[in-house]
């Protein structure tokens, strides 16, 4: 079956964050939204059909976990990431950011610290800080090719005996980087030796691009498995963020007991009625859709690269190795943060995520969402080109 990713579907009236948040966030609603990380593609038909089939039953009472929920997750993770997980390792969680908040409260005392490696997904620092835990910055080291490395030398300097948790974005957002196995092994060795719990956010794991392969952190060594909590979900890849369907994978029994006992006593490990249905449908019947979607997004990325090179060489897109988000390096425009926002918002009439929200190292960058029909990407780039040329 050939799936349609070109047709533009109006989201008006659906309550979607991408459009409805324009007025409260930007104080205007005339911007082309290319920011929040969900896609403007229709969801895989198998997922829609599974949800509709359940809604055909007129009673939506309490439910138990479907028998195929864990097997579907197990088979997917094994087939796509080569990681054989066990049943007792896995629990539903009510969202990955919520999971990070829970971890901060369970494993980090109020006078202890969380290590964050920016530029990175902004809840990595906002959530610990909001829970009154100190954030320790270990900025990523930028390479000459535009990609990032973990700064292990600086990590040694900033990690003290008050540091309890390290948050890892794997694959990395906003840089779209797929971490190499050797890097993850080195990080596991360091964190094991320094008694750090690693929380690996792997929500973009199922969307590797251009032949790259995701490696789950916990799979790289026994040390990694012993000190880690992995968060995964089908939500990004299958465009079902509105259906909270995340899950945790924890190989270490002692960590599981603390985390999962707390989830259980608060009834937060019980998935709502639609989460397992959507997850099973995605993992059992969504592979063809996923592959075609990835191919479409790859072509969008190549289009952005060619367009910028031809019309806006001062803006350099970093080709993502995973996800539908492009990290735009705008530093060659030589604009202040306020001037860069003015260019994108007031002149180009675009709503993107600005780099500073991702922490130190994000200055001069913007994050562009290309998980959408090509016509939206073309429109956004034309508007940006005209604004840049007018600025110059």
N, C-alpha and C positions, 0 to 999 in steps of 0.2 A: 504493500500500500504506500502511495506517495502522499505525504502530509503537506498541508498548505501553511507556509510561514510568511507568505507575501501579503495576504489579505489583512488590511487594517481594520481592527475591530474596535468600535467605540466602547470605552469603559464608563461612559457617562451613566450615572445612576447606580453604579455598582458599589459605590463607597470606597473606591480604591484610593490608597494613600498617595500614589504617584501624582494624581491630579487634585484630589481634595485637599492636600496639604499645601498647595501652592500659595493660596491666599494667607493662611496663618503663618507660614514660614517665610515667604518672600514678599508678602504684603501686596501681591498682584497675582492675577490668574491668567495672564496673557503669555506665559512662558511655555516653551516646548519642554516638557519634563523628560529628562534623560538621566535621572538620578537614582532613586531608590532601587535596590537590587531585586526586583522581580521583572518578569518578561512580559512583553506585549504579544505573546503567542497564545493561541488557544491551547488549552490543556490537552494532553494525550487522550484521545477518545476512549481508550480502555478505562481510564480513571473516571471520566464522566459517566460512562455506562455503569461502572460498578457502584458509584454513588447513587445514580438514578435507580438502580435495581433495589438498593436498600430503601430508598425513599418510597418505593412502590408499596412497601409494607407500612400501614398507617399508624403503627405504634413505635414510638421512639423512646422506649424505656431504658432501664439499666441494662448493660450488656457485659458479657465476658469477652476476654481477649480471644479472637479467632484462632483456631488451631494452626493456621498457616502463617500467622504473624511472624513468629521467630524464624521458622524455616525459610520464609521468603527473604528475611534480612540475612540470615546465615548464607544462603545460596548466592545472594547478590554480592555480599562482601567477599566471599570466597572466589567467585567467578571473576570479579572485576579488580580485586586487590590482592588476591592470593593469600588471604588471611582467614584461617579456620577458627572462628569464634565459638564459644560454648554458650549453652542456653543460660546458665546462671550469670554470665557476664553482662547480659543485656537487660535494660529496662527502658520503658517509655519515660520521657521527660517532657515537661510542659513548655519546651522551647530552649534553644541553646543559650541565649542571653540570660534567661531565667536560671538555667543550669549553672552558669558562671556565678551569678549572684548567690545561689545556694552554696556553691563550693567556697566562696569567700567567707560565708558565715560559718560553715561547718569546719573548715580546715585552717582558717586564718584568724588568729585572735585580734582584737582591736588594736593592739600595739605592734602587730606584725605586718609583713609587706608582701606585695604581689609584683612580680617582675613582668614588664610589658615591653615588647620590642617594636617600636614605631618606625616608620608610619604604618599604622595598622587599624583595622576595624575599630571605630571609636568606642563601642561599648567595652572594649578591652580595658580602657582606662576609666571610662565613666561609671561602669558598674562597680568595680572595687571602691572607687572614690565615693560613690553614692552610698556604699555600705560602710563608709568610714574606715577603709583600709588604705594604707599608704601605697602609692604606686611608685615603683622604682623603674626608671627608664633605662633600657639598654638598646639605643637606636641601632637599627640595621645599618650595615656598611654598604654604601652604594659602590657598585663596580663601574668600570669604564664603559661597559656595554649597556648600562642603565638598570641592570638587575641588582639584586641585593644578596648579601651574605650576612650570616649571624656574626656579630662582633664578639668572638669568644674572649679576646683579650680584655675588652671592657666589661664583659660579663663577670670575669674574675674580680674586677675592681668593685663593681656595684653590688655584688651578692654578699650579704653579711648574714650573721646568724639569726636575724629577724626575718629573712626572706623565707616564705613557706610555699608559695605557688608561682609557677611560671606559666603564662598564657601563650600558647603557640597557635598561630593561624596557619593551617596546613590543609590545602593550598593557601597561599598568602593573599589576603585582601587588604589593600587595593592593588598590590603589585602583580597579582595573577601568577605568582611564582610557585612552581612545583618543587618542593625541597628535595634535594638529592638524599639518597639513603645514607651515604657517608656522613652528611651533615647532621641528619637525625640521630645517627649512632653516636656521634661526638656529643651532641646535645644530651642524649640519654646518659652517657657516661658522666658528664659534668653534673647533671641534676641528681643522679643517683649518689654521687660522691658528696654532694652538698645538701642532701636530704630535701630536695625540692619535689613537690608534686607537680607534674606537667598536665595541664588541661589542653588537649588538642582539639581545636574547632575545625572539623573536617567537612563542613557543610558544602563546600565546592568540590569535594572529592570525586564525584561522579561525572564531572564535566572537564576532563583533561582535553587539551587541544593540541593540534599539530603533532600528534604522535607521542606526546608526553604521557607518563604513567605516574599516577598518584601512589605514594607509599604511606600507609597508616603508621603513625608514630609508634604505637604500641607493638607493631609487628617487627621492628628492626632488631630487637634484642631482648633477652630475658630481663635486662635492667630496665629497658623502656616499658615492658609489660608490667613490671613490678611497681612503677611509680606514676602510672598515668591513668587519666580518665579521658576517653575519647567520646566526642559528640559528633554524631552524623545525622543526616536527614535527607529525604528525597525532595525536600521543598524547593531548593534552588533549581536543581536540574530539571525537575518536572513541573515547575512553575505552580506550586501549590502552597505558597507561603501562608495563605489564609487558612489552610488546614494544618494546624500545628501537629507535626508528625515526627518529631525528633526522638532520638534514642541515645542512651549512653552505653558504652562498652567498657567494662572495668575488669581486667583479669585478676587483679590483686584482691584476695578475699577480705583482708582487713579494711581496705579502702571501701570495698563494696558494702561491708557491714555498716560502716558509718553513714555512707551516702544513701544506700538503698533502704536501710532501716528508717532513716529520716523521711525519705520519699513515701514509704509505705504508711508510716504513722500519720502523715499529713495527706494521705490519699492522692499524692501527686504522681504516682507511678501508674495510675489507671488512665489509659487513653480514652479520649472521648470517642463517641460512636463512629466518627468518620475517619479518624487517623489510621487505624489498621486497614480499613477498606481501601483507602487511597494508597497506602504503602504497599500492600499486597498487589494491587493492580499495577502500580508503577514498576515494581520489581519483577513481577511475573509476566507482564504483557507490554511493557513500555520500552523495550530495548530498541526496536526499530525506530520508534519516534525519537528516542534519545540520540541515536546515531545521526538521523537526518537533521535534527535540531543543531547538533554540534557542527555538522558540515555547513549549515546555513550561517551560524554565528562566525565560523572561521572565515567565510567569504565576506561577511560584514567587516571583520577586523582587517582583512587585506584591503578592502575598499577604503577604510579609514586611513590606513598607512599610505596608500597611493595618493589619496586626495590631499593629505597633509603635506606630503613630500612635494607635490606639484603646486599647491596653492598657498600653503601655510608652513613653509619649512622651519619656521621658528617654533612651531608646536610639534613635539616629537612623541608619538604614541609608543608606549612600551608594549610590545606584543605579549598578551597574556598567554601563559602556558596552561591555564585553567580558568574557567568562569567566562561570563559575558560582559565583564567590566574592563575598560581600558584606562590605564593610568597615563594621563596626558602631561608630559613635561613641558610647561609653558615658561620656563625660566628665561629662555632666550628672548622673550618679549620685554624683559627688563621692567616689569611692572611691580608695584607694591601689591600687597594682598588686597587692599581696597580697590586699587586700579584694575586688578585682574577680575575681581568680582563685578566691577562696573562694566568691564568689557563683555563678560559672558551674560550678565543679567540685563543690563540697561541697553547695550548696543546689539548683542547677538540674540537677545530674548530667549535665553536658554536657562534651564534649571539643572545644574549639575551639582555633585558633591565637591566642595572645595577642599583642597589638600590639607589645609591647616586643621581640619576637624579630625584628621587621622594621627595627629600628634607631631612631635619633632621629626623633621625630615620631609614633611608634606608640603612645606612652603613652596609656592610656585607651581603646584600641580592642581589638576582637576580630574575627577573620575567620571568617565563617560559610560553609560549603559547602552550596549548595542544588541541586547536581547530583544529585538523588535524587527518589524518589517523593514526592508532596505529603504523604502521611501522615507521613513522617519530619520534614518541615519543620513541619507542624502540631504534632507531638508535641514537637519541640524548643522551639518558641515557647511552648507551654503550660507546659512545665517552667520556662522562663525567666521567663515572666509570674508564675507562682506564687512563684518565688524572689524576684523584684523586689518584688512586693507584700508578701511576708513581711518583706523587708528594710526597706521603707519603713514 
